Amino acid sequence: MLLEIHPKNPDERKIKIVLECLRKGGIIIYPTDTIYGLGCSIEHSDAISRICQIKHIQAEKALLSFICSDLSNLSEYTKSIDTPIYRFLKQYLPGPFTFILEASKKTPKLLRTKKETVGIRVPDNEICRTIIHELGHPILSTSLPYDEDDIPYTDAEIMHEKFGHLVDIVIDGGPGGVVPSTIVDCTKNPPEVIREGAGVIE
């Protein structure tokens, strides 16, 4: 299904369709403040495994991150964040960043690395934050498999043509970006940028 949702004023009825899909273990393609993401509820391990199959990666070895609705939601899935890191996160969220933090017990095993860390995003995008807020827990965030030229898809109709048979809903929330999020490792002191992306750390 290709579902058009207004980027600034998401339609409640359409959001409900997405929520029903996620609660049943469905997979969606959705807009963020950077590139479009491939996602599912983090509470459905079968859906996470399906996404790994779509991307031809092993769940245990994949570095999968997920999206939270805000900073307090993020803190549920991480071990206690000290004041300097909290201030640092507050400065940059919501925004085009993925922060690597120590995972709490609430983070599903499939999403934790061997080092017991997890990548978490809070995008500045009304559609995905509304979905997570209404769902009550985070959704998985990973990029779509690219073509040979390695440029992310920006057009929801093209994504629907290419991946519509593999996913349940493709959300059209307007043109997507082509630069992924900046990844920052907050388990290091000071935090270290490990991938330069759309976000700039001062």
Salt bridges, closest charged atoms under 4 A:
ASP33 OD1 - ARG121 NH2 2.47
GLU43 OE2 - HIS137 ND1 3.66
GLU76 OE1 - LYS106 NZ 2.54
GLU116 OE1 - ARG112 NH1 3.06
ASP124 OD1 - ARG129 NH1 3.79
ASP147 OD1 - LYS162 NZ 3.45
ASP168 OD2 - ARG50 NH2 3.62
ASP185 OD2 - LYS188 NZ 3.63
GLU192 OE1 - LYS188 NZ 3.41
